[in-house]
Amino acid sequence: MSAVHSSPAVDRERRPAYPVDSRVILGWKSNSLRAPAAPPFAAIHLEVMGPQLDDLRDEVLRGLAKPAKELPCKLFYDQRGSALFDQICTLDEYYLTRTETAIMQQNAVEIADLIGARCALIEYGSGSSSKIRILLDHLREPHSYIPIDLSKDQLLQSATAIAAAYPRLKVLPLCADYTQPFVPPSIAEDAARRVAFFPGSTIGNFHLHEAEGFLRRVRELVGREGGLLIGVDLKKDPGLLHAAYNDSAGITAEFNLNILAHVNTRFGSDFHLDQFAHRALYDEQLGRIEMHLISLSDQLVQLDDTKFALEAGEPILTEVSYKYDLDQFATLAEQAGLGVRRLWTDSAQLFSVQYLVAR
């Protein structure tokens, strides 16, 4: 049985379920007659697990101190960065989102059958939570949904929308850095199984050894009865890749530069955005897109008491996006203790959606 869609009335109440300094709390009251199994109140708690500001600052300082400077791509996603990325996903050149969405829509029934009934869905990097709706519309009595993201504002907004659309579903958003180990909320303990959802080929943002470690942590979290539904971008014509990360409207360039604005706002640095330019290129030997910000002049940038010198033409690496072939990713998954149970691709084999289980 699919989850029920409705638009319940919303009654916001404060509920002292958690200390107010660590969680943002919303109380939902549903009057939907189509969801009689739901309790009168289904509370949503935005749980905040970090990372701490000092940890992020230290990560930025370490990256800028390297001979080849870099910034962590997790800092793309402040409120403006999240909105810009949503725009990128609609661009003609950016094939990833529409291709993955089409694969999921065309194979939703089979995917739901593989996942099974009463699962706890744990989405890594949930963003706007748009793709999870495809699963929720087809799953049999999904137990709960735990979206995880660093962008607190977008996380709260998207979790609120999911709770309103699926009033029988337990929703517990978790504001956390999913690249680090974390303990899932206890809401998932009485589900039939845990299934992680990691769309968008975000796995490509990890270097290969990091990707293996991440997949190992996912395997430990979901357990032997669980699974991982993951989007994996495939190797293809470099021209298509170049266009996807260098769109004609300049939205990707704006998105890339916004990381400097976010670092300025969050940590008090003094990057001048007009002194940097976006560059994205595909390294065929490494099989990855690299996004850089190129210094347009000799300049000094200060963060806290540290000054960093950049020469004209010097890059700051802001993101990598590895592309895989199917055998290569299957090997990576196997090294992490996971096996490919089923995979789906589009007709042009631009992208894949894969269901992995513990070996």
N, C-alpha and C positions, 0 to 999 in steps of 0.2 A: 504494500500500500504506500502510495506516495505521500509525502508531507503535504499538509493542507495549506493553500494560499488564502489569506484573508487580510483585511485591514482593520485590526482591532482598535478600539479607542485606547488612548494612552493616558494613564493617570500616574504622574510622577510623584513618588513619595521618597522620603529619606528613610533608610533602614540601617540600623546600627549593627550590621552583620560583621563589619571589619573596621579597624581603626581608620578614621577619615584621613590621616596623614599618608596612608599608603595605598588607598584605593578610591576611585571615583565610583559612586554608587547610584544606580538607577533602579527604581521599582516599577514593574510593569503590571498592569491589571488588564486582563483580556476579557471582553464580553462576547467573544466569538462563540456562536452556537455550533459552529462546525468543528470545534475542538473540545468536546466534552471531557476528554481525558486530562486536559490541562488543569493544574491547580488554579484557584482564584487569583493568586499572585505568582508570577514567575520572575524572580529577581535576577537582574543582570548586574554583575560586579566587574568593573574594569580593574583587573589586578595588575599592579605595577611591580616588576621585578628588576628594573634597571635597564641598561647599565648605568652606573654612577657617572656623574658629569666628569669627575676627576679621571676616571678610567678612559673615557673618550678623549679627554684633553691629552692624556699621556699617549694615547694611540696616534693622535694627530702630530704631536711633537716628535715621536719616534719616526713617523713616516716622512716628515719634512727634514729630519736630520740624516736620512739615508743618502748615500751618493746619488742614487737614482730616486728622486723624491716621489712620494705617493701620498694619497689621502684615502681613507677607508670609504668604500662605495656606500656603506650603510648611511653615510651622512648626506646622500642625495635627498633623502626622504623627510625633509621638513614639510610643512603644510604646502608651501608653494611648489617644492620639488615633486610631491605626490600629485598635485594637480597637473603639473607639466608632464609627468609620466603618463597620466591618464590621457592627455592629448596625444602623446607619442603613439599610444596603442591604437589610435584611430587613423593614423597616417597611412596613405597608400603604400609607401615604401616599407613600412614596418609590418612585415608579413606574419610575425610571430604570433601576435594575439589572435588575429582572425583565423589563422590556420589551426592553432591549438583549440580555439573555441569550436570550430567546425568539426574537428576530430571528436571532441567530447560530445557534441550534440548528436553526431551520427552514430555514436557507439554507446550512448548513455545507458541503454537497457542492459547491454552486456557488462558494462563497467559496474553497474549497480548490482547485478547478479553475482559478480565476483566478490564485491565488497561484503554483501550480505546484509541481513537485518540487524537493527539495534547497535549500529557501530557508533563509536565516538570519533568524530572527524576533527583532526588537528591540522590546521592550515598554517604553514610557515610562510611569513611574508604576505599576509592576507590582503593588504592594500584595500581596494574598494570591495572586496569579497564578491565580485561579479561571477566568477566561474564556479564558485561553490554552489550557486543556485541550480546549475545544471545537475549536479549530483543530488541535491536536496529534493529536486522535482521528481527524481526517479528511484531514490533509495526507499527501502521498506522500513518504515518506522525508525528513522535515524534517532539515535539516543541523545547526542549532544554535539555541539559545534564549539571548538576552541580556536578562534583566530589569534594569531601571534604576529605582532608588528611593532616596530619602533616608533612609528608616527602615531602618537597618542590621540590627536584630534581626529585623524581619519579613521583610526581603529574604533573609536567610540561611535563615530557617525555610522560606519558600515555595520558594526555589530547591532546598533540600534535598529537599523533598517532590516537586518536579517531577522531579529527577534519579532519585529512587527509583522513581517511577511510569513513567518513560520511560528505561530504562537505555541505550538506543542513542543517546540524544540528548546532544549536547555542551551543557553548561549553564555559562554564565559570568556570574554576577550582578555588576552594576556599581553601587556605591554612589556616586551622583553627583547633581548638580543638573541635570536634563535641560533646564531652561529656559535654560541656558548652553551654548555650543558645547562639544563633547567629541569625542574620537576613539574610535570603537568598537574593541573588542578585535580583535586580528588573527585570532581564531578564525573570523570571518565572511568572511575574504578568499577562501577557496576554495569558497564556496557558489555555487549557480547564480544567486542574486539575493538582495538584502536587502529585506526587507519590514518596515516599522515598524508597530507595533500600538499604538493610542492610544485605548483604550476609555473609557467612563464619561462622555463629553462633557466631559472635563477641558479640552479646547480652549476651553470657555466661560469658564475662569478667567483667560484672557488678555484684556486690552483689545484692541480690534480691530486696532490697528497692531502690537501685540505678537504677536497670532495670525498675522498675515501673515509676520512675521519668523521665528516658530517654524516655520511650514510651509515656508518657504524653506530653513531649516537641515535639516529632515527630507528635503526633496528632494535637497539636496546629499549627505546621508549615504547615501541609498538608491541614488542614481545613476539613469541613464536606463533601466536595465532593472528597477529596483525599484518598489516601491509602498508605499502607506500605507493600512492598514485603520483607520478612525477612527469612533468613535461621536459623533454630533452630536444634541444635544437640540433639539427643535423648538418654535417658538412655539405657545402653546396658551392655554386658559382660565386667566386669572390666579388663579382660585380653586384650581385644581389645583396650580399652582406655589407658592402661599402655603402650602398644606397640606404639600407635600413638604419645605419648609424650616422649618416650624413644627409638627413632629409632636406629637401629643397626649401621647406618653410623655415628652417633654422630652429625648430623646436628642440631638437636634441642638443644643439649648441647652447641654447638657453638653459636647458636642464643641466648640462655639464657645468656651465659657469655658476649656476645657482649654488653648487656645493661650496664655492668660496663665500658667497653671501651668507650661507648657513653657518660656516665656520666663524665668520666675522661676528654674526649675531650671537652665537652660542658661546664663543670663547674669547671674544674681544680682540681678535686679530685685525690686521689692517690691509688685507688684500684689496687691490684696486682692480675691479672686474674688467675695466676697459684696457688693462694692460695684459690681458690673456686672451687667447683664441682657442677654440675647440678644434681638436683633431682626432679622428678615429680611423684606424687602419686595420687590415686583416693580415696577420702573420701566418702564412700558409704552413711554414715549418712547424710552428707550435700549435696550429689549429685553433687560433683564438683572435677575436677582436680585441684591440687595445684602445681605450679612450684616454686621451691626454688633454691637459691644458698647457698651452705653449706660452711661455713668457715672451712678451713682445719687446722687452727692453731689459737692460741691466737694472735690477731693482733689489731693494731690501724689504722683507716682510717680517713684522714683529708679532709674536704671540707670547704673552707674559713677558718675561725678561729676556727672551731669546730672539735674536734676529737671524733670519735665513736669507742668504744671498742667492739670487737667481740671475743667470746670464740670459741675454737675449737669445731666444731659440731653445732654451732649456725646458724640457717637459716635466709636468707633474702627472704621474699615472693616477687616474681616478677609477678605472674599472677594467677588468678583463672579462671576456665572455667566451669561454671555450665551447667549441662545436665538436660534436662526436659523430662517429659512424656507429651503427647498431652493435657491431661486434665489440668495438672499443668500450662502449658503455656497459655492455653485458659483463665484460671482464672486470671493469671497475666495480660494478655492483657485487660480483662474486667475491672480490677481494674484501668487500665490506660485510660479507656474510649474507648477501641477498641474492635471490635468483629472479629472473624475468619470468613471471607467470604468463603474461600476455602483453602484447604491444600493438599499437595502432598507428598508422601513418596516413598522411594525405597522399593523393595519387602522384604528386610530384616528388614525394619523399623529402619535403622541406623540413618537416617537424615530426616528432613522435610523442605519443603519450604511452607510458609504460606502467604496468602494475607489477610491483616487486613484492616478494614474500621472503620470510626468513628461510635460510637453507638449513 
